[in-house]
Protein backbone atom coordinates (compact mmCIF):
# COMPACT_ATOMS: atom_id res chain seq x y z
CA UNK A 1 0.00 0.00 0.00
CA UNK A 2 1.38 3.44 -0.86
CA UNK A 3 2.47 5.64 2.01
CA UNK A 4 0.35 8.55 0.80
CA UNK A 5 -2.52 9.76 3.02
CA UNK A 6 -5.53 7.48 3.10
CA UNK A 7 -8.87 8.90 1.89
CA UNK A 8 -10.63 7.50 4.98
CA UNK A 9 -9.77 7.82 8.66
CA UNK A 10 -11.35 5.28 11.01
CA UNK A 11 -13.14 6.61 14.07
CA UNK A 12 -14.09 5.05 17.40
CA UNK A 13 -13.02 1.40 17.66
CA UNK A 14 -12.93 0.74 13.92
CA UNK A 15 -10.16 -0.57 11.69
CA UNK A 16 -9.64 0.41 8.06
CA UNK A 17 -8.63 -2.64 6.01
CA UNK A 18 -7.66 -3.56 2.50
CA UNK A 19 -9.08 -7.01 1.79
CA UNK A 20 -6.56 -9.69 0.89
CA UNK A 21 -8.23 -11.77 -1.80
CA UNK A 22 -7.86 -15.53 -1.80
CA UNK A 23 -6.45 -17.27 -4.83
CA UNK A 24 -8.88 -19.11 -7.11
CA UNK A 25 -6.28 -21.82 -7.78
CA UNK A 26 -6.09 -25.14 -5.99
CA UNK A 27 -2.82 -26.53 -4.65
CA UNK A 28 -2.47 -28.44 -7.93
CA UNK A 29 -2.89 -25.27 -10.02
CA UNK A 30 -6.48 -25.89 -11.13
CA UNK A 31 -8.62 -22.75 -11.51
CA UNK A 32 -11.63 -23.07 -9.18
CA UNK A 33 -15.04 -21.45 -9.68
CA UNK A 34 -15.98 -18.65 -7.27
CA UNK A 35 -18.58 -20.87 -5.54
CA UNK A 36 -15.83 -23.30 -4.44
CA UNK A 37 -13.57 -20.60 -2.96
CA UNK A 38 -16.06 -19.32 -0.36
CA UNK A 39 -14.83 -19.34 3.22
CA UNK A 40 -16.63 -18.29 6.39
CA UNK A 41 -13.96 -15.63 6.89
CA UNK A 42 -12.24 -12.79 5.06
CA UNK A 43 -8.63 -11.58 5.36
CA UNK A 44 -7.71 -7.93 5.64
CA UNK A 45 -4.53 -5.86 5.86
CA UNK A 46 -4.82 -3.19 8.57
CA UNK A 47 -4.21 0.23 7.00
CA UNK A 48 -5.27 2.39 9.96
CA UNK A 49 -7.02 2.09 13.30
CA UNK A 50 -9.24 4.44 15.23
CA UNK A 51 -8.43 5.76 18.70
CA UNK A 52 -10.96 3.50 20.44
CA UNK A 53 -13.95 4.77 22.33
CA UNK A 54 -15.19 4.89 25.85
CA UNK A 55 -18.75 4.06 26.82
CA UNK A 56 -20.58 3.72 30.08
CA UNK A 57 -21.48 0.12 29.17
CA UNK A 58 -17.89 -1.09 29.41
CA UNK A 59 -16.71 1.34 32.12
CA UNK A 60 -14.42 3.13 29.68
CA UNK A 61 -12.48 -0.03 28.81
CA UNK A 62 -13.16 -0.09 25.06
CA UNK A 63 -9.82 0.57 23.41
CA UNK A 64 -8.21 -1.17 20.45
CA UNK A 65 -5.60 -3.51 21.87
CA UNK A 66 -1.98 -2.72 21.05
CA UNK A 67 -1.70 -6.24 19.66
CA UNK A 68 -3.41 -4.98 16.48
CA UNK A 69 -1.05 -2.79 14.46
CA UNK A 70 -0.96 -1.24 11.02
CA UNK A 71 0.25 -3.80 8.42
CA UNK A 72 -1.12 -6.77 10.42
CA UNK A 73 -3.34 -9.25 8.61
CA UNK A 74 -6.51 -10.16 10.45
CA UNK A 75 -9.32 -12.63 9.84
CA UNK A 76 -12.93 -11.58 10.27
CA UNK A 77 -16.32 -13.10 9.52
CA UNK A 78 -17.85 -12.70 6.05
CA UNK A 79 -20.76 -10.72 7.48
CA UNK A 80 -18.61 -8.38 9.60
CA UNK A 81 -17.84 -4.83 8.57
CA UNK A 82 -18.80 -3.08 5.39
CA UNK A 83 -17.11 -2.26 2.09
CA UNK A 84 -16.59 1.34 1.01
CA UNK A 85 -15.43 2.39 -2.46
CA UNK A 86 -13.39 5.59 -2.67
CA UNK A 87 -11.41 6.79 -5.70
CA UNK A 88 -11.67 3.41 -7.40
CA UNK A 89 -10.35 1.44 -4.40
CA UNK A 90 -12.39 -0.70 -2.04
CA UNK A 91 -11.76 -0.50 1.69
CA UNK A 92 -13.31 -2.51 4.50
CA UNK A 93 -14.27 -0.90 7.80
CA UNK A 94 -14.67 -3.34 10.69
CA UNK A 95 -14.82 -2.99 14.47
CA UNK A 96 -11.85 -4.57 16.20
CA UNK A 97 -14.34 -6.57 18.25
CA UNK A 98 -15.36 -8.40 15.06
CA UNK A 99 -11.79 -9.53 14.37
CA UNK A 100 -11.57 -13.23 15.07
CA UNK A 101 -7.81 -13.71 14.87
CA UNK A 102 -4.61 -12.29 13.45
CA UNK A 103 -2.05 -14.07 11.29
CA UNK A 104 1.25 -14.41 13.13
CA UNK A 105 3.82 -12.23 11.30
CA UNK A 106 6.34 -15.09 11.58
CA UNK A 107 4.14 -17.14 9.23
CA UNK A 108 4.09 -14.81 6.25
CA UNK A 109 4.46 -17.76 3.87
CA UNK A 110 0.92 -18.78 4.93
CA UNK A 111 -0.40 -15.42 3.79
CA UNK A 112 1.31 -15.69 0.43
CA UNK A 113 -0.03 -19.22 -0.24
CA UNK A 114 -3.64 -18.63 0.82
PyMOL commands that set and color helices and strands:
alter all, ss='L'
color gray80, all
select helices_A, chain A and resi 34-37+96-98+105-113
alter helices_A, ss='H'
color red, helices_A
select strands_A, chain A and resi 14-20+41-49+73-77+82-86+89-95+99-102
alter strands_A, ss='S'
color yellow, strands_A
deselect
rebuild
show_as cartoon
